Every structure is written in C-alpha cells, then in structure tokens.
Amino acid sequence: MLKLLVSVFFSLFLISRPAESADTLRKLPAPDTTGGKPLMQALNERQSLKDFSSAALPDKVLGEILWAAWGVNRSDGKHTIPTSMNKQELTVSVLLADGTWKYNPADHSLELVTAKDIRPLLNTQEYVKDAPLQLVYAGERSDSKNALMHAGSAYQNVGLYAASAGLHNVVRGYFDAPAVAEALNLPAAQEVLISQAVGLPK
Ligand SMILES: Cc1cc2nc3c(=O)[nH]c(=O)nc-3n(C[C@H](O)[C@H](O)[C@H](O)COP(=O)(O)O)c2cc1C
C-alpha cells in the first residue's frame, strides 16, 4: 500500500512539474572571445547612437552582447565585470519581441520571464520604439551604490561591444522603473537601475 502511495505521489509530482523546454530556456551560442576590433579602436568609436533597425539580432550577436554585459569569463565563475566583494549581484533582463527573458550567466542561457513583449513600457522616447533589444539592469536595493556601479560596468562593456560590432546603443534612465520592475516580476529586494537599447543601425 505504502509503495503504491509513493509511486502515485511521484507520478503526480512529475506530471505537474513544468516542462523545461526550448520555449522557456534558450541556450545562447558561445561568444567568439578572439574577435572584434582592437580595444583602443572600440574606445575611440564608443558613442550613443539612437537610430535603430527593428530587425531582430542574430543569436550569436545577442549572446556576445550578454556575455560582454555579465558573462562568465573564467573557470572560477567570475564575470566580465568586477563586483563588490565578488557578491555577483546583478540581474540582466532581456526584452525582445518574442518575450522577456532573464540572462543566466552560469550556463549562458536565457530563461523566460514572460512571453509578453514589455518593450513598450520603455518607449518613453520616440526613437527607442524600433530597438529590437532592451536590456534592463537591476540590483540589490540594500546595496544601491555598488549595484549602480555594477550596472555601469555592464552597460559600458555593451557600449564597447556595440562599437566593435557596428551596433547602435544608448543607455536610458528615462522610464518608469517601478513599473518595469513589476512587469519583470523582480523580487522586492531588487530595484531596476537603468536600461540600454541595442540594435543594428537603421
Ligand atoms: C546613466 C545614463 C542615463 C541616460 N539616460 C538617457 C535617456 O534616458 N535618454 C537618452 O536619450 N539618453 C540617455 N543617456 C545617454 C546620454 O544622453 C549620452 O550618453 C550623452 O549624451 C553622451 O553621449 P555619448 O554617449 O555619445 O558620449 C543616458 C546616459 C547615461 C550614462
């Protein structure tokens, strides 16, 4: 009898578990860590450029943008940006036409937050509505000074990658951060700090 109950319990548990499918988890291609323009050239070309083609970015480019922002670049799990006391507290949300995702640096993948396109929440300036990708950086409310620095390091890396890869990008703080945090379903301990629009030139 006990055996039967245990087996019924496990069958129900397995049936009710959400399937981890390609629809909710999207693995990104590994970045080409030997490519790109020389650093001095990328620094020289870094700038905010605000006209965007609405064309979706290829997964390879999306993966390299996210790796630049917050990827793991060493076998000990540390990142492309430094973090205060190695706390590794930064959330990078990835807002695309096909839904809203969270970047998981450990396995370089995207995890679905919602199938909704929430980019319109950030369209507080006309030019930004065409951008195929909006990144939203969030950090710990209780450590806001360091959280802001982490976000700044990440958006600067993305700005340099954009200069290297011929993409346009602009960092943007002009939007309703609490509304975006709610749409992202962020825990109350986290706060949305800044966003960044990225795309191919128009
Ligand atoms: C923290 C921060 C917030 C910004 N917010 C906005 C914004 O809301 N809208 C916008 O059009 N540009 C925004 N910018 C872009 C700046 O206007 C831009 O970086 C500045 O004009 C200097 O130009 P450059 O990036 O080409 O050197 C922001 C930049 C930073 C660093």
The ligand as an SDF file (V2000), in Angstrom:
LIG
                    3D

 31 33  0  0  0  0  0  0  0  0999 V2000
   23.0930   56.9540  -16.6530 C   0  0  0  0  0  0  0  0  0  0  0  0
   22.6910   57.4320  -18.0380 C   0  0  0  0  0  0  0  0  0  0  0  0
   21.3560   57.6970  -18.3220 C   0  0  0  0  0  0  0  0  0  0  0  0
   20.9930   58.1020  -19.6110 C   0  0  0  0  0  0  0  0  0  0  0  0
   19.6590   58.2730  -19.9020 N   0  0  0  0  0  0  0  0  0  0  0  0
   19.2850   58.6160  -21.1700 C   0  0  0  0  0  0  0  0  0  0  0  0
   17.8970   58.6980  -21.5150 C   0  0  0  0  0  0  0  0  0  0  0  0
   17.0050   58.4540  -20.6980 O   0  0  0  0  0  0  0  0  0  0  0  0
   17.5850   59.0340  -22.7730 N   0  0  0  0  0  0  0  0  0  0  0  0
   18.5340   59.2800  -23.7350 C   0  0  0  0  0  0  0  0  0  0  0  0
   18.1680   59.5760  -24.8980 O   0  0  0  0  0  0  0  0  0  0  0  0
   19.8550   59.1770  -23.4520 N   0  0  0  0  0  0  0  0  0  0  0  0
   20.2620   58.8510  -22.1980 C   0  0  0  0  0  0  0  0  0  0  0  0
   21.5990   58.7080  -21.8880 N   0  0  0  0  0  0  0  0  0  0  0  0
   22.5950   58.8840  -22.9670 C   0  0  0  0  0  0  0  0  0  0  0  0
   23.3190   60.2210  -22.8230 C   0  0  0  0  0  0  0  0  0  0  0  0
   22.4640   61.2620  -23.2600 O   0  0  0  0  0  0  0  0  0  0  0  0
   24.6300   60.1980  -23.6430 C   0  0  0  0  0  0  0  0  0  0  0  0
   25.4810   59.1990  -23.1070 O   0  0  0  0  0  0  0  0  0  0  0  0
   25.3020   61.5520  -23.6130 C   0  0  0  0  0  0  0  0  0  0  0  0
   24.5960   62.4770  -24.4010 O   0  0  0  0  0  0  0  0  0  0  0  0
   26.7490   61.4980  -24.1050 C   0  0  0  0  0  0  0  0  0  0  0  0
   26.7800   60.9820  -25.4220 O   0  0  0  0  0  0  0  0  0  0  0  0
   27.7010   59.7430  -25.8060 P   0  0  0  0  0  0  0  0  0  0  0  0
   27.2010   58.5370  -25.0600 O   0  0  0  0  0  0  0  0  0  0  0  0
   27.5480   59.5790  -27.3000 O   0  0  0  0  0  0  0  0  0  0  0  0
   29.1020   60.0650  -25.4030 O   0  0  0  0  0  0  0  0  0  0  0  0
   21.9920   58.2890  -20.6200 C   0  0  0  0  0  0  0  0  0  0  0  0
   23.3240   58.0120  -20.3110 C   0  0  0  0  0  0  0  0  0  0  0  0
   23.6810   57.5670  -19.0510 C   0  0  0  0  0  0  0  0  0  0  0  0
   25.1210   57.2420  -18.7650 C   0  0  0  0  0  0  0  0  0  0  0  0
  1  2  1  0
  2  3  1  0
  2 30  2  0
  3  4  2  0
  4  5  1  0
  4 28  1  0
  5  6  2  0
  6  7  1  0
  6 13  1  0
  7  8  2  0
  7  9  1  0
  9 10  1  0
 10 11  2  0
 10 12  1  0
 12 13  2  0
 13 14  1  0
 14 15  1  0
 14 28  1  0
 15 16  1  0
 16 17  1  0
 16 18  1  0
 18 19  1  0
 18 20  1  0
 20 21  1  0
 20 22  1  0
 22 23  1  0
 23 24  1  0
 24 25  2  0
 24 26  1  0
 24 27  1  0
 28 29  2  0
 29 30  1  0
 30 31  1  0
M  END
$$$$
